[in-house]
Amino acid sequence: TVEEVVVLMDIEGARLKDILEVNSLSEGAAKLGYSLMHDESGQLVEHMKSYLAGLHKILNGLPKDAPQKKYTKVANLL
């Protein structure tokens, strides 16, 4: 559901913000994004909007002193 996507992206944002060693989304979040990008049914548009909004929120929430690699890996998904 859309709500599950929102919760997953909030968890990813907290994980990336709080754990300095983590530089990319979890495997599950990355696979979800890949699946949403390649969905041809048109039924998951709201899910994709929530996913992209979550990526923007993550990118804007990263600490200013976060490694460039972390910014790049999140931004590349957008």
Sine and cosine of phi, psi and omega as CSV:
sin_phi,cos_phi,sin_psi,cos_psi,sin_omega,cos_omega
0.00,0.00,0.24,-0.97,0.03,-1.00
-0.88,0.47,-0.63,0.77,-0.01,-1.00
-0.88,0.48,-0.61,0.79,0.03,-1.00
-0.91,0.41,-0.60,0.80,0.05,-1.00
-0.90,0.44,-0.69,0.72,0.01,-1.00
-0.87,0.49,-0.72,0.70,0.00,-1.00
-0.90,0.44,-0.70,0.71,0.02,-1.00
-0.85,0.52,-0.69,0.72,-0.03,-1.00
-0.94,0.35,-0.55,0.84,0.09,-1.00
-0.90,0.43,-0.67,0.75,0.04,-1.00
-0.89,0.45,-0.70,0.72,0.02,-1.00
-0.88,0.48,-0.67,0.74,0.01,-1.00
-0.88,0.48,-0.69,0.72,0.02,-1.00
-0.91,0.42,-0.65,0.76,-0.01,-1.00
-0.90,0.44,-0.71,0.70,-0.01,-1.00
-0.93,0.36,-0.56,0.83,-0.02,-1.00
-0.96,0.29,-0.64,0.77,-0.16,-0.99
-1.00,-0.05,-0.38,0.92,-0.05,-1.00
-0.93,-0.36,0.96,-0.26,-0.11,-0.99
-0.87,0.49,-0.53,0.85,-0.08,-1.00
-0.96,0.27,-0.31,0.95,-0.04,-1.00
-1.00,0.09,0.83,-0.56,-0.05,-1.00
-0.88,-0.47,0.05,1.00,0.00,-1.00
-0.49,-0.87,0.22,-0.97,0.03,-1.00
-0.90,0.44,0.39,-0.92,0.08,-1.00
-0.90,0.43,0.29,-0.96,-0.01,-1.00
-0.86,0.51,-0.65,0.76,-0.01,-1.00
-0.90,0.45,-0.68,0.73,0.00,-1.00
-0.93,0.36,-0.62,0.78,0.03,-1.00
-0.91,0.41,-0.67,0.74,0.02,-1.00
-0.91,0.42,-0.62,0.79,0.04,-1.00
-0.87,0.48,-0.73,0.68,0.02,-1.00
-0.86,0.51,-0.68,0.73,0.02,-1.00
-0.88,0.47,-0.70,0.71,0.00,-1.00
-0.89,0.45,-0.67,0.74,0.00,-1.00
-0.91,0.41,-0.63,0.77,0.00,-1.00
-0.91,0.41,-0.51,0.86,-0.07,-1.00
-0.98,-0.20,0.18,0.98,0.05,-1.00
-0.97,0.24,0.83,-0.56,-0.01,-1.00
-0.97,-0.26,0.01,1.00,-0.05,-1.00
-0.97,0.23,-0.44,0.90,-0.05,-1.00
0.98,0.18,0.05,1.00,-0.05,-1.00
-1.00,0.02,-0.15,0.99,-0.09,-1.00
-0.93,-0.36,0.42,0.91,-0.03,-1.00
-0.86,0.50,-0.71,0.71,-0.01,-1.00
-0.91,0.41,-0.58,0.82,0.06,-1.00
-0.89,0.46,-0.69,0.72,0.00,-1.00
-0.91,0.42,-0.65,0.76,0.05,-1.00
-0.86,0.50,-0.68,0.73,0.01,-1.00
-0.91,0.41,-0.64,0.77,0.01,-1.00
-0.90,0.45,-0.74,0.67,0.00,-1.00
-0.91,0.42,-0.64,0.77,0.06,-1.00
-0.89,0.46,-0.61,0.79,0.05,-1.00
-0.90,0.43,-0.65,0.76,0.04,-1.00
-0.90,0.44,-0.67,0.75,0.05,-1.00
-0.88,0.47,-0.68,0.73,0.00,-1.00
-0.89,0.46,-0.66,0.75,0.03,-1.00
-0.89,0.45,-0.75,0.66,-0.05,-1.00
-0.87,0.49,-0.69,0.72,0.00,-1.00
-0.96,0.28,-0.34,0.94,-0.03,-1.00
-1.00,-0.06,-0.11,0.99,-0.01,-1.00
-0.93,0.37,0.62,-0.79,0.03,-1.00
-0.88,0.47,0.52,-0.85,-0.01,-1.00
-0.87,0.49,-0.43,0.90,-0.01,-1.00
-1.00,-0.08,0.21,0.98,0.04,-1.00
-0.92,0.40,0.52,-0.86,0.00,-1.00
-0.88,0.48,0.56,-0.83,0.02,-1.00
-0.83,0.56,-0.58,0.82,-0.01,-1.00
-0.85,0.53,-0.62,0.78,-0.02,-1.00
-0.92,0.40,-0.72,0.69,0.04,-1.00
-0.86,0.50,-0.71,0.70,-0.06,-1.00
-0.89,0.46,-0.71,0.71,-0.04,-1.00
-0.91,0.42,-0.61,0.79,0.03,-1.00
-0.95,0.30,-0.70,0.72,-0.03,-1.00
-0.90,0.44,-0.56,0.83,-0.01,-1.00
-0.90,0.44,-0.40,0.91,0.03,-1.00
-0.97,0.23,-0.37,0.93,0.04,-1.00
-0.98,0.20,0.00,0.00,0.00,0.00
